[in-house]
Amino acid sequence: MIININGAAAREAEWVRMAYLASAVVITYEHVLGFEHELQFFWMKRWSAAKTLFLWNRYYGLTFNVTNAVFFLWNHPSENVSPMQRELIYDSNKDVYKLWVLIYKSQHILHRDADVSYQFISWLNAGATLQTVSIHLILQLRIWAMWGSTKTVLIAMVREMPSDSKGNSSVLQVLLALFEALALGVSLGAPKEKLIVTSQPFPGVFICTDIIPPNSPRWPVFYYAVILITEMVLLCMALYKARLYRVGPLGRRGLLQELVRHSVFYFMAIFWIYAVNLGIWVVNRSTLNELATSFSLVLPLILANRLLITTKVTHASSLPSTEDTHLSSRHFRRFFMEDLEPESFELSTISAS
């Protein structure tokens, strides 16, 4: 039977595939580009919480996103698609969503538990959730360091993790609340019964995607809205500290000012990535819903990892001599435990005593 293929939908499906391919290329290139710093500042250092978090983000993210790209480039239809779904003739002017709801309610759609597309989308959502939480752990550590303004919380980024409770407890409580809000959005953003997962959003157009029927809860929109709100709060906190740390105490930029400047740039970039993705899901065209998802997975991951690398590189470059970059942990800790005022605390001015 002849099937009328929607040309616009076919082009949009190709855009999604190319977006996933481009994201896989970008994350692979960044991985190779940053491997030297990874060896110098992480693999050759002792194991710690931040080292584990960085390497987990880096290698899990690489594997997860490359796997997604491979699957999206595979455009064969699922073998479990019902005969009725294969033979339907659509008029491109009809409302595809109403047709899908009709198919779904009449039980002629494929069995979701056995469908490759549904299994993949479930994997994609679960993997994206895990990656998002890992990224936000890094971002919240950065905000914690910026707002603590003490030796201890700065060590959280340079010496991995703080060893006591001198940080600002009220800020920590705010960050924990944000983390809970993110976890809530992640859990509620999981696939629901009214979300239709398909490998053929239009006849003859094969790509895995979610279809949000009319008058049903837009869980993906809520999911990205919660993440965007979290990012907006973190960005505002970073911008406020950037205003306070425009210049150092001596009228020049020190390590604190450089770290704050980098953090603001990264937070702004991540915010707009999620904002664009949210806008696409609000429009809710089935063949375009996943267009920016790959970038919202890859780019924040790269920026979060670069934030940790930048912290290490900036600190190493601020040391007065090359030998100081190889200081033992004990010697390094002794510098930070000197009795300095938080307002004048700049790692670039610390020298061996």
N, C-alpha and C positions, 0 to 999 in steps of 0.2 A: 504494500500500500504506500502511496506517495505521501510524504510528510513535508509540509511547508516549513522550512527552517527560517526562523527570525534572524535576519542578517545582523541587526544591531546587537542582539543577544549573543550571537556567535562571536562578534568582535569583542564585546565586553568580557566574555569568557577567556578569550586570548589575552586580554589585558591583565586579567587576574593571574593567569599562568605566568606571564612575563614578569609581573610584580613579584611573585614568589621566587622565580628564577633570579631576578635581580637582587632580591634580598639575600638569597643563598650565596651569590657571588660576592656581595658586599661584606657579609659576615666572615666568609672564608678569607677574603683579601685582608680584612682588618685583623684576623687571627694571625695571618702570616706576618703582617706589618708590625704587630705588637709583640711578636714572639720573643724578640731580644730582650725587651723590657720585662716580659713575663719571666724569663729565665733569671734575669739579674735581680729583680725585686721580689720575686715570689718563690720560684722553685729552689733557689739557692739560699732561702731563708728558712728559719725554723717553722714548724707547723703551728698555726694559730687559727682562731675563729675567722679572722678576716681573710687569711690565705685560703682557707677551706671554702669560704663563701665566694671569693673571687674565682678560684679554679672551677668550682661547681658551676657558677654562672657562665663561665667562658666555654667549658667543654659540653655541658648539658645544652646550653643555648645553641652551640654550633651543630651538635647532633640533631637536636629537635628541629631546627629551622631548615637544615639541609634535607632532612627526611620529609618535611612538609612540602618542600619544593619538588622533590622527586614524585610524591604522590599526586600533586596538582598537575604535573606535566603528563601524568598518565591519564588519558582522556577516554578510556574505553568504558562503555556502559556496564553497569552491574549485571551479572547473570541472573540476579534474583528479581529483576524488573518484570512485572506481570505482563501477559500478552496484551491486555487492554491498554496498559500504559504505553507499550511499544507502538500500537497501531492508531493511537489517537491523532486526529487531524485538528490542528489549531488554526484558527484565523488570527493573524497577528494583531488585529484590531480588538480582539476579545480580551476580557480581563483574566489574565493568567492566574491570578490569585484565587478568584472564585472557582475556576476550573480545578485548581489543586485542592481546594477545600472540598469540592464535590467528590473528587476521587478519594480523598482521605476518609471522608465520612462514609462512603459506600464500600470501604474496605477493599477496594481494588488496587490500592497502592501496595507496594512490596512490604513484606514483614520487616519491621524496623530492626528487630533484634538480629536478624540474619543479613541485614543490608550492609555492604561494604562502606557505603557513604556514611551511614549513621555511626558505624564503629569508628571511622576515621574522624568525623566531626567530634565525637565524644573524646577521642584521644587528643584532638587539637585543643578542645576546651580545657581538658584536665591539664595538659602540658603547658598551655598558656597561663593557666591559673598559677601553677607552680613557679613558672618563670617570673610572672608579675610580682609574686610575693618575694622572691629572691631579689629582684631588682629594687623593690621598695625597702628591703632591709639595708641595702647599700645607701640608698638615698636618705633614709632616715638617720643612719649613722653620720652622714655628712651634715645634715641639719643639726643633729645633736652636737656635733663638734663646733659648728658655727655659733650655736646659741649658748653653749656651756661657758665659753670664754675662759676656760681654766686649763692648766697644764694637763690635767688628767684626761679631759675629753679630747684635747688635741692629740694626745697619745693614741686615742682610739683610732685615728686614721693613719698615724705614722708608726705607732707601736702596736697596731692591730686592735687591742681591746683595753678598756679601762680596768684598773685593778681595785678601785674603791668607789665610793658613792659620792664623790664631791661634785658630780654634775648637777645641773639644774633639774631638780625632781619634777617641777611643774611642767617644764618642756617635755620631759620624758613621758609624763602622763598624757600630754596632748598627742605625742607621737604614738603611744600605745592605743589611744582612742582612734586615731586615724587608721592604724593597722587593723583594728577590729572592724571599722567601717569598710575597709577594703575587703577583709575576709567575708563580711556580710554580702557585699556586692558580688564577690566571686561565687559564693555559694548560691545566691539567688539568680546569678547569671548563667547557671548550668542549663543544659537542654531541658525543656519542659514538654509536656504532652502536646500542647498546641503549637509547638514549633515543628515545622515539617522539614525534615532533612532529606535531601534528594540528590541524585547524581545527574538529573535531567530537568533543570528548571524550565526549559523550553524544549519542545520536540526537536530532537536531533542535536541539541546543544548539551554536551556532557561535561559537567563540572560539579564537584561537591560543594554544596552551599546550604544555608538555612533559609527557609521561606517563612516569613512572619505573616500569617493570614490577617485579614482585616478584623478589627474588633477583638483582637487577642492581645494579651500583655506583651509588650516589647522587651523581653528579658535582655537581649543583647544591648539595647539602648540603655537600660538601667545599669547593666554591668559596666559599660564604658563611662556612663555619667558619674558613677561612684568613683571610678579611677580618676576621672578628670577633676572632680571636686578635690580629691586627695592631692593631686598634682598642683592644683591651684593654691591650696593652702601652703604646701611646701614651697612653691614659687614665691608666694607673698612673704614667707618667713625668710627666704634667701634674699629677696630684694630689700627687705628692711635691714638686714645685716650688711648688705652691700652699701647701703646709704651710710651706715655708721662707720664702715671700714673703707671709705673712699681713699684715704691716705693713711700712712702710718704715723706714729707719734712724732717722728722727726721730719715729717713732710714728704716722705718717700714711701714707695710700695715695698712691703716686706712679704714674708711668706703668707701671713694671714690674708693680706689684701689680694694676693694672687689666687689663693685657694677660693676665696669668696667670689672673685670675678669669674673664675672657671665654673664654679658651682652655679652661679646665676645663668650663665650661658647654657649649661647642660640642662638645667631645670626648665628654661624657656623652650628649648628645642623639644624636650620630651612632652611638655604641655601641649604644644601645637600639633605634635604627631597624634596624640590621643584626641585632640579636638577635631582634626580632620576625619579621623576614623569614626568618631561619634556622629559627625554630620552625614557621612555616607550611610550609616545604619538608620539614621532618622529618615533619609530619603527612601530607603528600603526597596531597592530594585534588586531582585534575586541574583542576577548575574553580576552585580557590582558590589554586593554586600561585603565580599571578602577582598575587595581591591586593595584597601589600605591595611588589612589585618597583618599581612606579612611585614610591612614596614613598622607597624605598631609593636610587633614582636622583636624585630631585629634592631632597630635604631635605638630604642631606650636601653636595650641590653648592651649595645656597643658603648653608648654614652656613660652608662653606669660603670662599666669596666674601665673605660678611659678615665673616669673620675678618680678611681683608686690608683691607676697608673700615674696620672698627673700629680696626685698627692705625693707619691713616692719620688717621682722625677724632680718635682719642685723642691722637695726637702733635700734631696741629694745635691742638687745644684746650689743650694744655699749654704752648704757646708764650706768652711774656709779652705780646705785642702782635700785632695783626693783621698788621703789616708783616712779622713774622717768618715768617708762613706762606708768604711769597713769596720766601724766601731763595734765592739761587742755589745750585747744587749744590756749587760750590767753597766758599762761605761756610758752608754747612751741614756739609760734611765737616770743616771746620776745628774746629767745635765738638766733634765726636765724637773727634777725634784728640788732644784735650787729655789730659794725663796724669792720669786719674782712676782711683781704685781701683774694681774691679768691684763690691764690696759696696755702695758708695755711689753707684753710677752710676744716675741717674734722669734721663730726658730732660726731665722737667718742671722740673728745677732748673738746666738749662743756659741760659745767657744769653750774649748777644754780648759779646765782650771788646774 
